[in-house]
Each structure stands twice: as structure tokens, then as C-alpha cells.
Amino acid sequence: MEKEKSLGGDLAALTSGAMAGPWEWVQQKIPAGTQVFDVHAHIGFDVDGREMSADGMKSRMDAANIARAIVFPLNDPNARDDFSGPNDFVWTAYEEHPDAFVPFFRLNPHKDYEAEFDRCVERGFMGLKLHPVSQQFELDDERVVRLFEMAAEADLPVLIHAGFAMQRIVGPLLPTVERLPGLRLILGHSAMVEVLAATRAFADYPNILFDTSVVKARDLYMLFKTMEPARICYGSDVPYGDFPSTLHAALGAADAAGLSEDDLAGVLSNNLRRWFG
């Protein structure tokens, strides 16, 4: 995948020269012994031209000292109706790097998804990714709510794109959360379009986590100031983000908000390991 270097970011360029100082600061801020766990990364192919191979992802992780990452399909142009091909791509990547990758599968709620859901759960996938913008659905659509019910029944975490181009998050999602308190959700990009409303609405639901991937510094700061650190997880959004800049953004906002070393260890690793070991 020749596009990976430019689209994923050249790690050397982001950690040397003028960037050497910020990268050194990042390394110093990571608490000793912390094995960084990335909650939000993609592999495969996207309709917008982005690409990321399993080996490309793993090499970036190794270079940046990232121990594990949740990986799921991009919005693959060859997804067909059920995303079975891209899901297989992720599973193969997991089989090649089982200690590094936590595999999530992806579905399109507009299509028949029951068989692919069952197949992926039986196979051993550890979570589900839903993207309301790419697949053009609302979080309170009947077929989406049924997916949430199926995930809760299977005790399967669901990561929802809740960032760029989203307009409605809290309103349509809250009734499902209230009805299914055991449903485990990860709000991708920290529900940044209404982060304050989300932290208030979901404050009493410990099974809802917020991920920091590619979020503006102001919104990250508000997240760290208004949500308990145990509910926040670091994310890179590779290949749309990169490890150096997303780590710097998350750690900078956390530092400004006054998080302790224990809090940082949670955000970077331990909060997610409660679910995935």
C-alpha cells in the first residue's frame, strides 16, 4: 500500500527535527510502565482513498511504542451489503498479530446484518463499529436500535462514530442507553459536536466510554474537565490521525486539566483493559 506513508504520516518526520521536542515531552508524560492501548484505528481500504495494511499499522505501533489497538474496517468500496469482506480482512490481521490487535467488525444497518453479526460473534470478534455518517443512518433508527439490543445480549462493545459531520448524538442515543444499561458503548471522537451535552447526559452510565481520537484541543480539555478520567480512552484514528500528534493532543489537554499519573495511565491503557484485558 504505497499511500500509507503519506496518508498515515511519516513517523520520523513527526518525531524528529522541529518535532523532536514535542515527541520527547510525550514520552516523558507517559507514566512509566504504561502499555499504550489505542481504542480507535482502521485497516483496509476506504472510498476516499485511504489505505492501511495490517503490517503498516503494526509497524507504526512498534515505532511509537503502542502495545495494542482496536482495529476495524474502513468504509470499504468493496464492502458489498454486509461488510463480510472487510471484516475478514480485519480478522486475518488479528490472526497475524493477535497480541497487538483487538478486532471489531463493521455493519451497515440498512442492509440485512443478522447473519454477519452472528458469524462475527461466533468467530470471536470483540466488538462492533458503526458509522452513522458513512452509512447514513440515525442512532434511533429502528434497525440500529435492534443492533444495540443484539450487542447488549452478546455483551459486545459498540464503537460509534460520534465526530465529524454528526448532528444528533445525545438525543437519539439516550433512550437506548436508559433502556439497556448493560450496553457497552465507546463514543468515537468523544461526541465532540456536543461534548458537554454528552458528558452530562451520560455521566451516570459507566458503560459509556469517550475516545480522544482527532478531537480539537478545546473539546479535549472540556472532556477532561467534565468527565471522570476513568471513562476516557486514548485513540489515534489511524490512518486519519497519527500517533505522535494524537498522543500530544490528548496528553496536553489532560495535563492542562490537571490529571494525575494514575489518571493518565487509565486514559492511555488501563480504562480499556478493564474490558479487553
Residue pairs with C-beta under 8 A, 6 or more apart in sequence:
1 51
1 52
1 53
1 56
3 49
3 50
3 51
4 51
4 52
4 53
4 56
4 239
7 49
7 50
7 51
7 52
7 239
8 52
8 56
8 60
8 238
8 239
8 242
9 239
9 241
9 242
9 244
9 245
11 60
11 63
11 64
11 242
11 243
11 244
13 19
14 23
14 242
14 244
14 245
15 23
15 244
16 23
19 244
22 244
22 248
23 244
23 248
25 248
25 251
26 244
26 247
26 248
26 251
27 65
29 251
29 255
29 264
30 36
30 247
30 251
30 264
30 268
31 261
31 262
31 264
31 265
31 268
34 264
34 265
34 268
34 269
35 67
35 68
35 269
36 64
36 65
36 66
36 67
36 68
36 234
36 247
36 268
36 269
37 66
37 67
37 68
37 69
37 233
37 234
37 268
37 269
37 272
37 273
37 276
38 61
38 66
38 68
38 69
38 70
38 234
38 235
38 236
38 238
38 243
39 69
39 70
39 159
39 186
39 209
39 211
39 213
39 233
39 234
39 235
39 272
40 70
40 159
40 186
40 188
40 189
40 211
40 213
40 235
40 236
40 237
41 52
41 57
41 69
41 70
41 71
41 72
41 235
41 236
41 237
41 238
42 50
42 52
42 71
42 72
42 73
42 74
42 237
42 238
42 239
42 240
43 52
43 53
43 54
43 56
43 57
43 71
43 72
43 73
43 74
43 89
43 90
43 93
44 51
44 52
44 73
44 74
44 76
44 86
44 89
44 90
45 51
45 74
45 76
45 77
45 78
45 86
46 74
46 75
46 76
46 77
47 75
47 76
47 77
48 75
50 74
50 239
50 240
51 74
51 239
52 74
52 238
52 239
54 71
54 92
54 93
54 96
54 97
54 101
55 96
57 69
57 71
57 93
57 101
57 238
58 97
58 100
58 101
60 66
60 238
60 242
60 243
61 67
61 69
61 100
61 243
63 243
64 243
64 244
64 247
66 236
66 243
67 100
67 269
68 99
68 100
68 101
68 102
68 276
69 100
69 101
69 102
69 236
69 238
70 101
70 102
70 103
70 104
70 126
70 127
70 159
70 272
70 276
71 90
71 93
71 94
71 101
71 102
71 103
71 104
72 90
72 103
72 104
72 105
72 106
72 127
72 129
72 159
73 79
73 83
73 86
73 87
73 89
73 90
73 105
73 106
73 129
74 86
75 131
75 134
75 135
76 83
76 85
76 86
76 89
78 85
78 86
79 85
79 86
79 106
79 108
81 108
81 111
81 112
82 107
82 108
82 111
82 112
82 113
82 115
82 116
83 105
83 106
83 107
83 108
83 116
84 116
84 119
86 106
87 105
87 106
87 116
87 120
87 125
90 101
90 103
90 104
90 105
90 125
91 103
91 123
91 125
93 101
93 103
94 101
94 102
94 103
102 126
102 127
102 276
103 124
103 125
103 126
103 127
104 125
104 126
104 127
104 128
104 129
104 157
104 159
105 116
105 120
105 125
105 127
105 128
105 129
106 128
106 129
106 130
106 131
107 113
107 116
107 117
107 128
107 130
107 147
108 135
109 130
109 135
109 137
109 141
109 143
109 144
109 147
110 135
110 136
110 137
110 143
113 143
113 147
114 150
117 128
117 147
117 150
120 128
121 154
121 156
125 156
126 156
126 157
126 276
127 156
127 157
127 158
127 159
127 186
128 147
128 151
128 156
128 157
128 158
128 159
129 158
129 159
129 160
129 161
130 144
130 147
130 158
130 159
130 160
130 161
131 160
131 161
132 138
132 139
132 160
132 161
132 166
133 161
133 164
133 165
133 166
134 161
137 143
137 144
138 144
138 168
138 172
139 160
139 168
139 169
139 172
139 173
139 176
140 171
140 172
140 173
140 175
140 176
145 176
147 158
148 158
148 176
148 180
148 183
149 180
150 156
151 157
151 158
151 183
151 184
152 180
152 182
152 183
152 184
155 182
155 184
156 184
157 184
157 185
157 186
157 275
158 183
158 184
158 185
158 186
159 185
159 186
159 188
159 211
160 173
160 185
160 186
160 187
160 188
161 188
161 189
162 169
162 187
162 188
162 189
162 190
162 191
162 192
162 193
162 198
163 188
163 189
163 190
163 191
163 192
163 193
163 213
163 214
163 215
164 189
166 191
166 193
167 193
169 187
169 191
169 193
169 194
169 197
169 198
170 191
170 194
170 197
170 198
170 201
170 202
173 185
174 201
174 202
176 183
177 183
177 185
177 202
177 205
177 208
181 205
181 207
182 207
183 207
184 207
184 208
184 209
184 275
185 207
185 208
185 209
186 208
186 209
186 210
186 211
186 233
187 198
187 202
187 208
187 209
187 210
187 211
188 211
188 213
188 235
189 211
189 213
189 214
189 215
189 235
189 237
190 198
190 210
190 211
190 212
190 215
190 219
190 220
190 223
190 232
191 197
191 198
191 210
192 215
192 216
192 219
195 215
195 219
195 222
195 223
195 226
196 222
196 226
198 210
199 210
199 222
199 223
199 226
199 227
200 226
202 208
203 227
206 231
208 231
209 231
209 232
209 233
209 271
209 272
210 223
210 227
210 231
210 232
210 233
211 232
211 233
211 234
211 235
212 220
212 223
212 232
212 233
212 234
212 235
212 246
212 249
212 250
212 253
212 267
213 235
213 236
213 237
213 241
213 246
214 235
214 237
214 240
214 241
214 246
215 223
215 249
217 249
217 252
217 253
220 249
220 250
220 252
220 253
220 254
221 253
221 256
221 257
223 232
223 253
224 232
224 253
224 254
224 256
224 257
224 259
225 257
229 254
229 259
229 263
229 264
229 266
229 267
229 271
230 263
230 266
230 271
231 271
232 266
232 267
232 271
233 267
233 271
233 272
234 246
234 247
234 250
234 267
234 268
234 269
235 241
235 246
236 242
236 243
236 246
236 247
237 246
250 267
250 268
251 264
254 263
254 264
254 267
259 267
